[in-house]
Amino acid sequence: MFRGNHPTRVDEKGRLKVPAEFKRVIDEKYAQKFYITSLDGIVAQVYPFEEWERIEQKLAALSTYNPTKKKFLTRTNYYGQVVEMDGQGRLLVPQILREVAQIRGEVAVLGNLTYLEVRNLEALDKEVKEPFTDEDTRTLDELGI
C-alpha cells in the first residue's frame, strides 16, 4: 500500500524522482512499468501497471456504449502514457499533463493505497486548507472513522 506524502522533484526533462519510501513498495510488489494519467488535468495519477490492468478489466465488462466508460477512457487516454522506471528510479510524466497540472520542480507525491498522486505543491496546499464539509463528516462517521 502507498501512504503518506513524500515531496520530491520533477527535473527539467519532466522526470519524476520516485521517493524512496514508495520505491521500496514498488520494488517489493510491482514491476517497473506504470500508467500515468489524470481524470481532471490537475492531479497526475501514477498506477503500477498491474493496478491499472485491474481497472481496465472492470471497464471491459461494461458496454462499449456506456457513456461514463467512454468519458473515463477519453480522459485517461488523453492524459495517459505507459512509462517504465529508469535505473535511477525516475518516471517520465507525460508532457501534456506536466503543462496542464503545472507539475514541475518541487512536487507532492501522495500515497493513495494502490497508486500515487503527483500534485503541484501550491495547489495542494490551498486544497488541504479547505475545511471538511458536513457531508464529508457524515461520510467519515458512517465509515466509523
N, CA and C atoms as a LAMMPS dump frame, in Angstrom:
ITEM: TIMESTEP
0
ITEM: NUMBER OF ATOMS
435
ITEM: BOX BOUNDS ff ff ff
-5.0000000000000000e+02 5.0000000000000000e+02
-5.0000000000000000e+02 5.0000000000000000e+02
-5.0000000000000000e+02 5.0000000000000000e+02
ITEM: ATOMS id mol type element x y z
1 1 1 N 0.832 -1.188 0
2 1 2 C 0 0 0
3 1 3 C 0.877 1.252 0
4 2 1 N 0.419 2.228 -0.743
5 2 2 C 1.098 3.516 -0.763
6 2 3 C 0.39 4.455 0.214
7 3 1 N 1.161 5.08 1.106
8 3 2 C 0.568 6.029 2.046
9 3 3 C 1.549 7.142 2.374
10 4 1 N 0.985 8.279 2.76
11 4 2 C 1.808 9.408 3.166
12 4 3 C 2.114 10.365 2.029
13 5 1 N 2.792 11.457 2.381
14 5 2 C 3.224 12.482 1.435
15 5 3 C 4.741 12.531 1.475
16 6 1 N 5.346 12.322 0.334
17 6 2 C 6.8 12.344 0.247
18 6 3 C 7.192 13.261 -0.908
19 7 1 N 7.399 14.552 -0.599
20 7 2 C 7.759 15.509 -1.652
21 7 3 C 9.039 15.1 -2.379
22 8 1 N 9.096 15.464 -3.641
23 8 2 C 10.264 15.159 -4.47
24 8 3 C 10.333 16.195 -5.578
25 9 1 N 11.127 15.9 -6.607
26 9 2 C 11.322 16.842 -7.705
27 9 3 C 10.953 16.215 -9.044
28 10 1 N 10.503 17.081 -9.948
29 10 2 C 10.378 16.737 -11.359
30 10 3 C 11.444 17.581 -12.043
31 11 1 N 12.388 16.932 -12.725
32 11 2 C 13.503 17.669 -13.322
33 11 3 C 13.079 18.39 -14.597
34 12 1 N 14.009 19.115 -15.195
35 12 2 C 13.72 19.924 -16.385
36 12 3 C 13.291 19.082 -17.588
37 13 1 N 13.59 17.792 -17.577
38 13 2 C 13.166 16.902 -18.668
39 13 3 C 11.821 16.24 -18.382
40 14 1 N 11.234 16.552 -17.214
41 14 2 C 9.921 16.014 -16.881
42 14 3 C 9.954 14.68 -16.172
43 15 1 N 11.102 14.316 -15.629
44 15 2 C 11.234 13.035 -14.93
45 15 3 C 10.979 13.207 -13.44
46 16 1 N 10.068 12.403 -12.929
47 16 2 C 9.716 12.388 -11.516
48 16 3 C 10.627 11.416 -10.796
49 17 1 N 11.318 11.882 -9.78
50 17 2 C 12.133 11.003 -8.936
51 17 3 C 11.204 10.36 -7.917
52 18 1 N 10.992 9.058 -8.029
53 18 2 C 10.088 8.36 -7.111
54 18 3 C 10.712 8.354 -5.715
55 19 1 N 9.999 8.873 -4.71
56 19 2 C 10.54 8.891 -3.345
57 19 3 C 10.896 7.48 -2.867
58 20 1 N 11.964 7.397 -2.086
59 20 2 C 12.482 6.103 -1.618
60 20 3 C 11.417 5.271 -0.914
61 21 1 N 10.561 5.921 -0.133
62 21 2 C 9.529 5.189 0.608
63 21 3 C 8.587 4.454 -0.349
64 22 1 N 8.25 5.101 -1.47
65 22 2 C 7.369 4.468 -2.45
66 22 3 C 8.14 3.493 -3.337
67 23 1 N 9.39 3.792 -3.594
68 23 2 C 10.22 2.906 -4.428
69 23 3 C 10.354 1.536 -3.766
70 24 1 N 10.469 1.524 -2.433
71 24 2 C 10.565 0.244 -1.714
72 24 3 C 9.312 -0.606 -1.95
73 25 1 N 8.141 0.016 -1.877
74 25 2 C 6.888 -0.711 -2.109
75 25 3 C 6.863 -1.243 -3.547
76 26 1 N 7.25 -0.412 -4.482
77 26 2 C 7.269 -0.814 -5.896
78 26 3 C 8.202 -1.992 -6.093
79 27 1 N 9.405 -1.914 -5.537
80 27 2 C 10.384 -2.988 -5.706
81 27 3 C 9.902 -4.304 -5.107
82 28 1 N 9.159 -4.224 -4.011
83 28 2 C 8.666 -5.433 -3.342
84 28 3 C 7.459 -6.046 -4.035
85 29 1 N 6.61 -5.198 -4.638
86 29 2 C 5.306 -5.683 -5.074
87 29 3 C 5.039 -5.591 -6.575
88 30 1 N 5.715 -4.684 -7.287
89 30 2 C 5.355 -4.399 -8.669
90 30 3 C 6.55 -4.489 -9.615
91 31 1 N 6.225 -4.502 -10.899
92 31 2 C 7.251 -4.413 -11.941
93 31 3 C 7.606 -2.933 -12.133
94 32 1 N 8.402 -2.623 -13.127
95 32 2 C 8.877 -1.259 -13.353
96 32 3 C 8.062 -0.505 -14.402
97 33 1 N 6.889 -1.031 -14.754
98 33 2 C 6.029 -0.43 -15.774
99 33 3 C 4.847 0.261 -15.098
100 34 1 N 4.479 1.463 -15.603
101 34 2 C 3.44 2.279 -14.987
102 34 3 C 2.539 2.896 -16.039
103 35 1 N 1.332 3.268 -15.61
104 35 2 C 0.449 4.074 -16.444
105 35 3 C 0.24 5.376 -15.697
106 36 1 N 0.656 6.485 -16.306
107 36 2 C 0.492 7.805 -15.701
108 36 3 C -0.61 8.523 -16.457
109 37 1 N -1.602 9.022 -15.712
110 37 2 C -2.769 9.633 -16.326
111 37 3 C -3.386 10.664 -15.384
112 38 1 N -4.565 11.145 -15.735
113 38 2 C -5.32 12.069 -14.897
114 38 3 C -6.783 12.017 -15.293
115 39 1 N -7.648 12.317 -14.344
116 39 2 C -9.074 12.447 -14.638
117 39 3 C -9.473 13.904 -14.815
118 40 1 N -8.627 14.821 -14.321
119 40 2 C -9.019 16.228 -14.304
120 40 3 C -7.955 17.204 -14.794
121 41 1 N -6.764 16.726 -15.12
122 41 2 C -5.702 17.626 -15.549
123 41 3 C -5.084 18.407 -14.408
124 42 1 N -5.453 18.103 -13.186
125 42 2 C -4.916 18.784 -12.012
126 42 3 C -3.999 17.845 -11.231
127 43 1 N -4.401 16.59 -11.157
128 43 2 C -3.684 15.579 -10.393
129 43 3 C -3.175 14.504 -11.342
130 44 1 N -1.865 14.228 -11.283
131 44 2 C -1.311 13.108 -12.044
132 44 3 C -1.462 11.855 -11.19
133 45 1 N -1.986 10.797 -11.795
134 45 2 C -2.149 9.525 -11.103
135 45 3 C -1.144 8.544 -11.695
136 46 1 N -0.317 7.971 -10.824
137 46 2 C 0.736 7.045 -11.239
138 46 3 C 0.344 5.647 -10.761
139 47 1 N -0.084 4.828 -11.712
140 47 2 C -0.52 3.47 -11.39
141 47 3 C 0.556 2.461 -11.758
142 48 1 N 0.95 1.586 -10.815
143 48 2 C 1.722 0.431 -11.255
144 48 3 C 0.867 -0.28 -12.314
145 49 1 N 1.489 -0.751 -13.362
146 49 2 C 0.716 -1.255 -14.49
147 49 3 C -0.246 -2.364 -14.087
148 50 1 N 0.15 -3.177 -13.121
149 50 2 C -0.729 -4.249 -12.659
150 50 3 C -2.032 -3.698 -12.081
151 51 1 N -1.938 -2.587 -11.37
152 51 2 C -3.141 -1.96 -10.794
153 51 3 C -4.005 -1.342 -11.895
154 52 1 N -3.361 -0.748 -12.884
155 52 2 C -4.118 -0.163 -13.999
156 52 3 C -4.852 -1.26 -14.776
157 53 1 N -4.22 -2.398 -14.951
158 53 2 C -4.873 -3.508 -15.667
159 53 3 C -6.123 -3.986 -14.93
160 54 1 N -6.141 -3.928 -13.604
161 54 2 C -7.347 -4.294 -12.838
162 54 3 C -8.5 -3.347 -13.182
163 55 1 N -8.191 -2.061 -13.331
164 55 2 C -9.213 -1.084 -13.713
165 55 3 C -9.706 -1.386 -15.123
166 56 1 N -8.786 -1.666 -16.038
167 56 2 C -9.173 -1.979 -17.419
168 56 3 C -10.062 -3.213 -17.49
169 57 1 N -9.8 -4.205 -16.66
170 57 2 C -10.631 -5.406 -16.645
171 57 3 C -12.065 -5.076 -16.225
172 58 1 N -12.207 -4.209 -15.25
173 58 2 C -13.55 -3.793 -14.816
174 58 3 C -14.25 -3.012 -15.925
175 59 1 N -13.514 -2.15 -16.596
176 59 2 C -14.099 -1.371 -17.694
177 59 3 C -14.501 -2.266 -18.861
178 60 1 N -13.723 -3.288 -19.127
179 60 2 C -14.017 -4.191 -20.237
180 60 3 C -15.353 -4.908 -20.046
181 61 1 N -15.779 -5.04 -18.801
182 61 2 C -17.054 -5.709 -18.517
183 61 3 C -18.257 -4.819 -18.857
184 62 1 N -18.02 -3.514 -19.003
185 62 2 C -19.108 -2.589 -19.335
186 62 3 C -19.325 -2.528 -20.842
187 63 1 N -20.522 -2.152 -21.222
188 63 2 C -20.85 -1.988 -22.634
189 63 3 C -19.943 -0.939 -23.275
190 64 1 N -19.614 -1.153 -24.522
191 64 2 C -18.822 -0.192 -25.291
192 64 3 C -19.537 1.153 -25.366
193 65 1 N -20.844 1.137 -25.266
194 65 2 C -21.653 2.344 -25.411
195 65 3 C -21.943 3.042 -24.092
196 66 1 N -21.427 2.526 -22.986
197 66 2 C -21.649 3.14 -21.681
198 66 3 C -20.997 4.525 -21.673
199 67 1 N -21.795 5.599 -21.475
200 67 2 C -21.24 6.955 -21.581
201 67 3 C -20.186 7.281 -20.522
202 68 1 N -20.324 6.746 -19.316
203 68 2 C -19.336 7.007 -18.273
204 68 3 C -18.019 6.309 -18.613
205 69 1 N -18.106 5.097 -19.12
206 69 2 C -16.906 4.378 -19.547
207 69 3 C -16.185 5.162 -20.638
208 70 1 N -16.96 5.656 -21.609
209 70 2 C -16.36 6.417 -22.71
210 70 3 C -15.686 7.687 -22.2
211 71 1 N -16.344 8.397 -21.289
212 71 2 C -15.783 9.626 -20.73
213 71 3 C -14.486 9.331 -19.959
214 72 1 N -14.536 8.297 -19.133
215 72 2 C -13.366 7.905 -18.346
216 72 3 C -12.193 7.563 -19.262
217 73 1 N -12.449 6.729 -20.269
218 73 2 C -11.374 6.326 -21.177
219 73 3 C -10.843 7.492 -22.008
220 74 1 N -11.736 8.384 -22.425
221 74 2 C -11.286 9.548 -23.188
222 74 3 C -10.322 10.378 -22.358
223 75 1 N -10.683 10.65 -21.122
224 75 2 C -9.819 11.47 -20.264
225 75 3 C -8.521 10.762 -19.913
226 76 1 N -8.612 9.512 -19.494
227 76 2 C -7.388 8.821 -19.074
228 76 3 C -6.462 8.545 -20.257
229 77 1 N -7.009 8.37 -21.439
230 77 2 C -6.16 8.203 -22.617
231 77 3 C -5.573 9.53 -23.082
232 78 1 N -6.339 10.611 -22.967
233 78 2 C -5.859 11.935 -23.366
234 78 3 C -4.609 12.319 -22.568
235 79 1 N -4.663 12.121 -21.261
236 79 2 C -3.541 12.476 -20.401
237 79 3 C -2.529 11.343 -20.226
238 80 1 N -2.894 10.131 -20.588
239 80 2 C -2.119 8.972 -20.178
240 80 3 C -1.045 8.47 -21.116
241 81 1 N -0.042 7.849 -20.5
242 81 2 C 1.023 7.164 -21.222
243 81 3 C 1.564 6.04 -20.355
244 82 1 N 1.982 4.968 -21.021
245 82 2 C 2.692 3.881 -20.358
246 82 3 C 4.158 4.296 -20.279
247 83 1 N 4.74 4.179 -19.105
248 83 2 C 6.147 4.53 -18.926
249 83 3 C 6.846 3.449 -18.113
250 84 1 N 8.159 3.422 -18.223
251 84 2 C 8.961 2.494 -17.42
252 84 3 C 9.906 3.292 -16.549
253 85 1 N 10.106 2.793 -15.341
254 85 2 C 11.028 3.441 -14.424
255 85 3 C 12.452 3.212 -14.927
256 86 1 N 13.252 4.273 -14.925
257 86 2 C 14.632 4.114 -15.367
258 86 3 C 15.486 3.592 -14.209
259 87 1 N 16.739 3.349 -14.471
260 87 2 C 17.647 2.775 -13.487
261 87 3 C 17.881 3.662 -12.274
262 88 1 N 17.531 4.941 -12.37
263 88 2 C 17.709 5.864 -11.253
264 88 3 C 16.397 6.126 -10.509
265 89 1 N 15.377 5.323 -10.791
266 89 2 C 14.102 5.445 -10.081
267 89 3 C 13.277 6.64 -10.506
268 90 1 N 13.331 6.99 -11.802
269 90 2 C 12.582 8.136 -12.313
270 90 3 C 11.534 7.675 -13.322
271 91 1 N 10.431 8.439 -13.369
272 91 2 C 9.35 8.198 -14.322
273 91 3 C 9.123 9.468 -15.124
274 92 1 N 8.974 9.341 -16.426
275 92 2 C 8.71 10.496 -17.283
276 92 3 C 7.217 10.8 -17.254
277 93 1 N 6.858 11.957 -16.719
278 93 2 C 5.457 12.386 -16.657
279 93 3 C 5.082 12.926 -18.037
280 94 1 N 3.943 12.487 -18.608
281 94 2 C 3.555 12.964 -19.941
282 94 3 C 3.559 14.497 -20.01
283 95 1 N 4.09 15.017 -21.111
284 95 2 C 4.252 16.461 -21.265
285 95 3 C 2.947 17.227 -21.102
286 96 1 N 1.881 16.748 -21.733
287 96 2 C 0.6 17.471 -21.646
288 96 3 C 0.139 17.581 -20.202
289 97 1 N 0.353 16.537 -19.433
290 97 2 C -0.053 16.544 -18.03
291 97 3 C 0.845 17.457 -17.2
292 98 1 N 2.139 17.449 -17.471
293 98 2 C 3.055 18.355 -16.76
294 98 3 C 2.633 19.802 -16.967
295 99 1 N 2.276 20.134 -18.208
296 99 2 C 1.921 21.514 -18.525
297 99 3 C 0.595 21.923 -17.894
298 100 1 N -0.429 21.108 -18.077
299 100 2 C -1.768 21.451 -17.585
300 100 3 C -1.815 21.481 -16.061
301 101 1 N -1.191 20.501 -15.406
302 101 2 C -1.232 20.396 -13.946
303 101 3 C -0.107 21.181 -13.268
304 102 1 N 0.74 21.818 -14.061
305 102 2 C 1.879 22.575 -13.534
306 102 3 C 2.735 21.716 -12.604
307 103 1 N 3.077 20.538 -13.104
308 103 2 C 3.902 19.608 -12.34
309 103 3 C 5.344 19.785 -12.795
310 104 1 N 6.082 20.549 -11.988
311 104 2 C 7.494 20.79 -12.265
312 104 3 C 8.165 21.239 -10.967
313 105 1 N 9.464 21.079 -10.914
314 105 2 C 10.192 21.45 -9.701
315 105 3 C 9.753 20.6 -8.526
316 106 1 N 9.598 21.252 -7.373
317 106 2 C 9.167 20.536 -6.168
318 106 3 C 7.684 20.168 -6.28
319 107 1 N 7.376 18.899 -6.056
320 107 2 C 6.002 18.407 -6.121
321 107 3 C 5.713 17.527 -4.907
322 108 1 N 4.43 17.36 -4.625
323 108 2 C 3.993 16.435 -3.583
324 108 3 C 3.664 15.109 -4.248
325 109 1 N 4.1 14.015 -3.633
326 109 2 C 3.737 12.676 -4.1
327 109 3 C 3.006 12.009 -2.942
328 110 1 N 1.714 11.787 -3.17
329 110 2 C 0.849 11.248 -2.127
330 110 3 C 0.501 9.794 -2.407
331 111 1 N 0.58 8.974 -1.36
332 111 2 C 0.151 7.586 -1.482
333 111 3 C -1.357 7.511 -1.453
334 112 1 N -1.917 6.752 -2.365
335 112 2 C -3.372 6.593 -2.439
336 112 3 C -3.705 5.102 -2.511
337 113 1 N -3.175 4.355 -1.577
338 113 2 C -3.36 2.911 -1.444
339 113 3 C -2.729 2.135 -2.602
340 114 1 N -3.368 2.137 -3.792
341 114 2 C -2.85 1.337 -4.907
342 114 3 C -2.181 2.158 -5.999
343 115 1 N -2.148 3.469 -5.842
344 115 2 C -1.484 4.329 -6.823
345 115 3 C -0.961 5.579 -6.131
346 116 1 N -0.163 6.348 -6.856
347 116 2 C 0.393 7.591 -6.338
348 116 3 C -0.264 8.772 -7.019
349 117 1 N -0.403 9.855 -6.286
350 117 2 C -0.849 11.119 -6.863
351 117 3 C 0.322 12.08 -6.842
352 118 1 N 0.511 12.8 -7.942
353 118 2 C 1.551 13.817 -8.025
354 118 3 C 0.841 15.147 -8.182
355 119 1 N 1.158 16.083 -7.289
356 119 2 C 0.437 17.347 -7.249
357 119 3 C 1.396 18.522 -7.225
358 120 1 N 0.963 19.63 -7.802
359 120 2 C 1.632 20.909 -7.66
360 120 3 C 1.524 21.282 -6.176
361 121 1 N 2.653 21.611 -5.556
362 121 2 C 2.66 21.876 -4.115
363 121 3 C 1.767 23.043 -3.705
364 122 1 N 1.781 24.125 -4.466
365 122 2 C 0.963 25.287 -4.11
366 122 3 C -0.525 24.968 -4.188
367 123 1 N -0.929 24.285 -5.245
368 123 2 C -2.343 23.93 -5.403
369 123 3 C -2.787 22.975 -4.297
370 124 1 N -1.945 22.032 -3.95
371 124 2 C -2.281 21.085 -2.889
372 124 3 C -2.403 21.809 -1.549
373 125 1 N -1.481 22.728 -1.277
374 125 2 C -1.515 23.465 -0.018
375 125 3 C -2.843 24.203 0.146
376 126 1 N -3.327 24.829 -0.931
377 126 2 C -4.612 25.528 -0.877
378 126 3 C -5.751 24.555 -0.609
379 127 1 N -5.734 23.409 -1.285
380 127 2 C -6.809 22.419 -1.134
381 127 3 C -6.856 21.848 0.281
382 128 1 N -5.693 21.565 0.845
383 128 2 C -5.624 20.956 2.169
384 128 3 C -6.154 21.905 3.246
385 129 1 N -6.066 23.192 3.016
386 129 2 C -6.536 24.164 3.995
387 129 3 C -8.056 24.33 3.984
388 130 1 N -8.723 23.795 2.968
389 130 2 C -10.186 23.847 2.921
390 130 3 C -10.745 22.914 3.994
391 131 1 N -11.742 23.371 4.78
392 131 2 C -12.295 22.515 5.837
393 131 3 C -13.149 21.372 5.269
394 132 1 N -13.31 20.341 6.086
395 132 2 C -14.227 19.27 5.725
396 132 3 C -15.645 19.825 5.723
397 133 1 N -16.453 19.365 4.776
398 133 2 C -17.856 19.77 4.729
399 133 3 C -18.668 18.888 5.677
400 134 1 N -19.924 19.274 5.911
401 134 2 C -20.805 18.441 6.727
402 134 3 C -20.985 17.069 6.084
403 135 1 N -21.072 17.044 4.756
404 135 2 C -21.215 15.763 4.054
405 135 3 C -19.973 14.891 4.256
406 136 1 N -18.787 15.504 4.208
407 136 2 C -17.543 14.761 4.463
408 136 3 C -17.594 14.131 5.856
409 137 1 N -17.977 14.924 6.83
410 137 2 C -18.029 14.456 8.211
411 137 3 C -19.015 13.304 8.366
412 138 1 N -20.21 13.428 7.72
413 138 2 C -21.207 12.339 7.773
414 138 3 C -20.65 11.058 7.156
415 139 1 N -20.001 11.193 6.002
416 139 2 C -19.462 10.009 5.326
417 139 3 C -18.411 9.327 6.188
418 140 1 N -17.512 10.092 6.793
419 140 2 C -16.497 9.511 7.656
420 140 3 C -17.14 8.861 8.882
421 141 1 N -18.16 9.493 9.426
422 141 2 C -18.873 8.93 10.568
423 141 3 C -19.516 7.6 10.205
424 142 1 N -20.127 7.516 9.023
425 142 2 C -20.746 6.28 8.57
426 142 3 C -19.734 5.15 8.424
427 143 1 N -18.502 5.514 8.105
428 143 2 C -17.433 4.515 7.989
429 143 3 C -16.805 4.19 9.338
430 144 1 N -17.198 4.937 10.368
431 144 2 C -16.632 4.706 11.695
432 144 3 C -15.228 5.275 11.844
433 145 1 N -14.934 6.315 11.062
434 145 2 C -13.592 6.922 11.106
435 145 3 C -13.655 8.237 11.86
